[in-house]
Amino acid sequence: MTERLKSWEGGLLAVFLVTLVLNASFAPEFLTVQNQINLFQLSIEKIIVALAMTLIIVNAEIDLSVASVMGLSAVVFAWLLNQGWGGGSAALVCLGVGLLAAGSTPCWWRGWASRRWSSRWQ
C-alpha cells in the first residue's frame, strides 16, 4: 500500500485531496449537494468524452481525435445556428459531420503512420 502511495497515482491523489480541502475551506458551499449537481451539469460533455476515452485507452486503442471531432461538431453546430438553422436539424448535421470525421480518421492516420514509421525502420 505504501509503495502505491509513492507512485505518481499517489501524487495525483495528494493533489486532489489538497484541492478538495482548499475549495471546501475557501467556499463553504462547495461540498453542498446543489453545487455538486451544478458542477455535474456544467461538465457532462467532458464526462461523456472522458468515459469513452477511458474505454479506448484501456483497450490500448489510444485515439487523440475524439476531442477534435467534438470541437469540430460544436463549431459546425454554432455556425449552423447563426445561419438560421433549427436546433434539431443542426444537431443531425453535426452528428453526420462527427461520424464522417471520426470515420475518416483511421484511413488517413493509417496511411500517414505507415509512411512515417516504415521509412524509419528500413
N, C-alpha and C positions, 0 to 999 in steps of 0.2 A: 504493500500500500504506500509506504513512504517513497519507494522508487517511482511509483506512478505520479506522486505529487511533485517530484523533482523534474519531471519531463515538461515539455512545452505545453501539454494539456493542463498540467498543474499551474503553470504560469498564467494561462488563459483563465482558469478558474479563479485565481487570485485577483486578476484584473476585473473579472466580472463581479466578484464579491465586493471589492473596493468601490466599484462604480455603483453597485446597488446600495451600499451603505451611504455613500456620499449623496446620491439622489434622494434617498429617504430622509437624510438629516437636513438637507437644504430645502426640500419641498415635502412637508408632512403629508400632502395629499397624493404623493407619488405612488404609494402602495395601496391606495383605495381601489375598490372593485371598478368604480366608474372610470378611473384613469386607465386601468388595465384594459378595459373594454375599448376605450378611445384609442389607446396605442395599437391594439389589435386591428381595429377598423382602419387606421391610417397605414398599417403595414401589411395588409392582406396580400397585395400583389407581390411584395418581396417574399412573403412567407410561402406563397404558392411556388414561386420560382426556386426558392431555397429547397423546398421539399423535392421538387422534380430533379434539381441538380444533385441532391444527396443520393438519390437512386442512381443517377447516371455515373457519379463519381465512384460509388460503392461497387458498381459493376465494371469499373476500370474503362469506361467509355467516356473519358473526360471530354467535354464539349464546352467551349467558351462562347459559343454563338447564341446561347439562349437569351442572355441579357440584350444582345444586339438586336435580335429579332423582336424582342419585347419593346425595345425603344423605337425600332422602325415602325412597328404596328401602332404605337402610341402617336408618333408623329403623323402618320397617314390618317389616323382617326381624327386628330385635331385639325388637320388640313381639310379633310372632307367636311367636318362640321362647319368650318369657316366658309366653305364653298356652298353651304346651304343644304347639305345632305341631312337626312334624319339620322338619329342615333342608331336605330336598328339596322338600316341599310349600310351605314358606315361601319358598324361592327362586323357585319358579314363580309364586307370588302376587306377589312383588316384581318379577319380570320383567313381569308384567301391569300392575302399578302404574307401573313405569317407562315402558312403552310407552304407557299411557294418558296419563300426564303429558306425555311428550315429544310425543305425537301431538296433544295439545290445545293445546300452547304456540303453534304458529303461528296457530291460529284466534283466540285471544284477543289475541295480540300484534298481529296484523294489524289487528284492529278497534280496539284502543287507539291504535296508532301512526297509523292513518289519521285517526282523530278528532283526535288531538293536532296533527299536522302540517298537516292540511288546513285547520283553523281558523287556524293560524298564518300560512299563506301566502295567505289570501284577503284 
